[in-house]
Structure formats: C-alpha cells, structure tokens
C-alpha cells in the first residue's frame, strides 16, 4: 500500500508561490477550510505562498480569506460571494480598487477548460459566448470554424491547476475518496491538477467505492470538521452565525485582520 498521509502543516508546503490554486467544493458546501486555515498560518509565518492564481468554479469564504491575506494576485471564477450572507467582503474591497486581476470566466469556459485538460487537449469547442462581448475580454478564447459544418464555435483553452485541495467525507491512506453527491467540479480538478491533496473527515483502511481515485491523489490529510464553517452534508451543517459575523464585521484589511486573528487562533 502506498500510504500518502501527511499532516496539514506538511501538506500546505505543496503549494508554491505563483501556483494556480484550486479549492474544491461548491459555494458554502464542502470547502477545504482546515487546509485554508493552515495555509494562512504558513503565509503569516513565512510570507509564502504568494502571487497565487485562484481558480474556483464558485468562490466563497475559503477564497475570500486568501484574498484578504494578500495571497491572491489573479482570480478565475464565475461567482465570488457568500450566498444569502452577502458579498465576499475582501474580494469586493480589493477588486473595486483594481488590486486584483480578474480573468473573466463563466460556467462554460471553466468546465470546457478543465475537460479539455482531462482529455489531453489544448482546447474544447463550444457554443457558449457566441454572440456576446466576452471574447473581447478574453483574447485567448478564440473563434474557430467547425471543419464539418463551418459553424462558428468558441475554442476554450485547457485549464491545468497546479494544486487542487478537495475535502472528502471519507478517504483511505492511498487517496481513494468519497465526496458525496454534490461533487461540483471536484472530479475534474482531481483529474487535471498537477498536485491533488485530499483532506478527509475520516481515514479508513480501505474503501469499496470512490469518487476520487488514488492514482490522481498525491497527499491525504486527516481533517475532522475540515469544511467548517461551511457544510459537509450529511455529517454537519453550515455555521451561519460565523458566516454572518464575517460578512457583517469585515469590510477592509484592518477589520479582516481583527476577525482573522481570533479565528485562526481557535
């Protein structure tokens, strides 16, 4: 058996300055918050990793914390917010000041880009964006002709994250993992990222079935309550009180630092 278990402190060292970092989960569900907290601690201690490109299908609390710390230079996401709890305050703060490079993305560009990478292709064609002004914002997304019908299609370039972190309900030491029914794009992340880290509520000797398979996984971390304060159905729900406190108390770097000093110390 290839035992891939690491501690959180060991696993966060796999994220390097300048990486494209992709947190798994969706909106406020199954986000790898234990890993994010450890990553923030490392950044406070060493100043690394910095200049990260955040790639998230939907970016939520986990991503806003990294933006607030100053670790993110570019954002690739089709949504950034806290759902019913409001806007993501640090993303709003820094993006309004032009201090974040935002790469325009939609569901189509992200999903086609990841699936192109999974297929070993440089791009995948689709009809999304045809007839819109989005190509003006993304000159790397090009119009091509279907060689069979001459129909105009968009060529969405492959997306290859450097590091993906996926929180699982259960995993074995080799890296096989169950992530539940709401998979988001975690399967695509596990099949495209150069380094895949699984944090898990429980480590078991072996799994009879898996959503994420061991050959794609580089590290496994035991992290009970590792998605909190986001939810991890069916094990625990959302901590709405913490999210409400964050959205109400944080609006600039000073208030973020005050809030985070207490939260990281917990």
C-alpha positions in Angstrom: 0.0 0.0 0.0 1.2 3.5 -0.9 0.5 5.5 2.2 0.1 9.2 1.2 -0.9 10.6 4.6 0.5 13.9 5.6 -0.2 16.4 8.3 -1.8 19.7 7.4 1.5 21.5 8.1 3.3 19.2 5.6 0.5 19.4 3.0 0.4 23.2 2.8 4.1 23.2 1.8 3.0 21.6 -1.5 1.5 25.0 -2.5 4.2 27.1 -4.1 4.4 30.9 -4.9 2.8 31.6 -8.2 0.7 28.4 -8.3 -2.8 28.2 -9.7 -4.6 27.1 -6.6 -8.0 25.4 -6.9 -10.1 24.7 -3.7 -12.8 22.1 -4.2 -16.4 22.1 -3.0 -19.2 24.5 -4.1 -20.2 27.9 -2.7 -20.7 27.1 1.0 -20.5 23.3 0.8 -17.5 21.1 1.5 -14.9 23.8 1.2 -11.4 22.8 2.5 -11.3 25.4 5.3 -9.0 23.4 7.6 -6.4 23.5 4.8 -7.0 27.2 4.2 -6.5 28.0 7.8 -3.2 26.1 7.9 -2.2 27.8 4.6 -2.9 31.2 6.2 -0.8 30.3 9.2 2.1 29.4 6.9 1.8 32.6 5.0 1.8 34.6 8.2 5.0 32.8 9.3 6.9 32.7 6.0 5.3 35.1 3.5 4.7 32.1 1.2 2.9 31.1 -0.9 2.1 34.4 -2.5 1.1 35.6 -6.0 -1.4 32.7 -6.3 -4.0 32.5 -9.1 -7.2 31.4 -7.5 -9.3 29.1 -9.8 -12.7 28.2 -8.3 -15.9 27.3 -10.2 -17.6 29.2 -7.4 -15.5 31.1 -4.9 -16.7 31.5 -1.3 -15.4 32.0 2.2 -12.3 29.9 1.6 -11.3 32.1 -1.3 -12.2 35.4 0.4 -9.9 34.5 3.3 -6.9 34.1 0.9 -7.7 37.4 -0.9 -7.9 39.2 2.4 -4.5 37.8 3.4 -3.0 39.3 0.2 -2.0 35.8 -1.2 -4.0 36.1 -4.4 -3.0 38.1 -7.5 -5.5 36.7 -10.0 -9.0 35.3 -9.8 -10.7 32.9 -12.2 -14.2 32.2 -11.1 -17.8 32.6 -12.4 -19.1 33.5 -8.9 -17.5 35.0 -5.8 -19.7 35.5 -2.8 -21.3 34.2 0.4 -24.8 33.3 -1.0 -27.5 34.6 1.4 -24.9 36.1 3.7 -23.9 38.7 1.1 -20.9 39.7 -0.9 -17.4 38.4 -0.3 -16.1 41.5 1.5 -12.4 41.2 0.8 -12.9 40.3 -2.9 -15.2 43.3 -3.1 -12.7 45.6 -1.4 -9.7 44.7 -3.5 -11.4 44.2 -6.9 -13.1 47.7 -6.5 -9.6 49.2 -6.1 -8.2 47.4 -9.1 -5.8 45.4 -6.9 -6.9 42.0 -8.2 -6.5 40.8 -11.8 -9.9 39.2 -12.6 -9.9 36.8 -15.6 -13.4 36.7 -17.0 -14.9 33.2 -16.6 -18.3 31.6 -17.0 -19.5 28.1 -16.3 -18.8 27.2 -19.9 -15.2 28.5 -20.0 -14.3 26.8 -16.7 -15.9 23.4 -17.4 -14.7 23.2 -21.0 -11.2 24.3 -20.0 -11.0 21.6 -17.3 -12.4 18.9 -19.6 -10.0 19.8 -22.3 -7.2 19.3 -19.9 -8.7 15.9 -18.8 -8.8 14.9 -22.4 -5.2 15.8 -23.0 -6.3 18.6 -25.5 -5.3 22.2 -25.7 -8.9 23.3 -26.0 -12.5 22.2 -26.3 -15.1 23.8 -28.6 -18.5 25.0 -27.5 -21.3 27.4 -28.4 -21.1 29.4 -25.2 -20.0 33.1 -25.6 -21.1 33.1 -29.3 -22.9 36.4 -29.9 -21.6 38.1 -26.7 -18.8 40.6 -25.9 -17.0 38.1 -23.7 -14.3 37.3 -26.3 -13.2 41.0 -26.2 -12.3 40.4 -22.5 -10.5 37.1 -23.2 -8.5 37.2 -26.5 -7.1 33.8 -25.6 -10.6 32.3 -26.1 -10.8 32.2 -29.9 -13.5 31.7 -32.6 -12.9 28.7 -34.8 -14.8 27.0 -37.6 -16.3 23.5 -37.3 -14.5 21.7 -40.2 -17.7 19.7 -40.9 -20.3 22.4 -40.9 -18.4 25.7 -41.0 -20.3 26.7 -37.8 -18.5 29.3 -35.7 -17.5 27.9 -32.3 -15.6 29.1 -29.3 -12.3 27.4 -28.5 -12.0 27.3 -24.7 -8.3 26.8 -23.7 -7.4 24.0 -21.3 -7.1 24.8 -17.6 -4.4 23.0 -15.6 -4.3 23.9 -11.9 -1.0 23.4 -10.1 -2.7 22.4 -6.8 -6.2 21.3 -6.0 -7.5 20.6 -2.5 -10.6 18.5 -2.2 -12.4 17.9 1.1 -13.9 14.4 1.4 -16.3 12.6 3.7 -14.0 9.6 3.8 -10.7 8.6 2.4 -8.2 5.7 2.6 -4.4 6.2 3.0 -3.8 5.6 -0.7 -6.0 8.5 -1.7 -9.3 7.0 -2.8 -12.0 9.3 -1.5 -15.8 9.7 -1.2 -17.0 13.2 -1.6 -20.8 12.9 -1.5 -23.5 13.7 -4.1 -22.7 17.3 -4.6 -19.5 16.8 -6.5 -19.1 20.3 -8.0 -16.1 20.1 -10.3 -14.0 18.1 -7.9 -13.7 15.1 -10.2 -12.4 17.4 -13.0 -10.0 19.1 -10.5 -8.6 15.7 -9.4 -8.0 14.7 -13.0 -6.3 17.9 -14.1 -4.3 19.4 -11.2 -0.6 18.6 -11.1 -0.9 18.1 -7.3 -4.0 16.8 -5.7 -4.5 17.0 -1.9 -7.5 15.3 -0.2 -8.5 16.3 3.3 -11.0 14.0 4.9 -13.3 13.8 7.8 -12.3 10.2 8.3 -9.5 8.0 7.2 -10.4 4.3 6.9 -8.2 1.3 5.9 -9.9 0.8 2.5 -12.9 2.0 0.5 -15.3 -0.2 -1.5 -16.1 2.7 -3.8 -14.6 6.1 -4.6 -15.4 9.3 -6.3 -11.7 10.4 -6.4 -9.3 7.7 -7.2 -5.9 7.1 -5.7 -3.7 7.4 -8.9 -4.7 11.1 -9.1 -4.0 11.9 -5.4 -0.7 13.0 -4.1 -1.5 13.6 -0.4 -4.2 12.6 2.1 -4.8 14.6 5.3 -7.0 13.7 8.3 -9.1 16.8 9.0 -12.2 16.3 11.1 -14.6 19.2 10.7 -12.3 20.2 7.9 -15.0 22.0 5.9 -16.4 24.0 8.9 -17.9 26.6 9.0 -19.2 25.6 5.5 -21.3 22.4 5.5 -20.3 18.8 4.9 -23.6 17.0 4.3 -24.7 14.7 5.8 -22.1 15.0 8.6 -22.7 18.6 9.7 -24.4 21.7 8.5 -23.5 25.3 7.8 -22.3 27.6 10.7 -24.5 30.5 9.7 -23.5 32.5 12.8 -19.8 32.6 11.9 -20.6 33.5 8.2 -23.0 36.2 9.3 -20.3 37.6 11.7 -17.7 37.6 9.0 -20.0 39.4 6.4 -21.0 42.0 9.0 -17.7 42.6 10.7 -15.3 42.5 7.8 -15.1 45.3 5.2 -11.5 46.3 4.9 -8.0 44.9 5.6 -8.0 46.1 9.2 -11.3 44.6 10.1 -10.3 41.4 8.3 -7.1 41.2 10.4 -9.0 41.7 13.6 -11.5 39.0 12.7 -8.9 36.6 11.5 -6.6 36.9 14.5 -9.2 35.4 16.6 -10.4 32.8 14.1 -7.0 31.4 13.2 -6.1 31.2 16.9 -9.1 29.0 17.6 
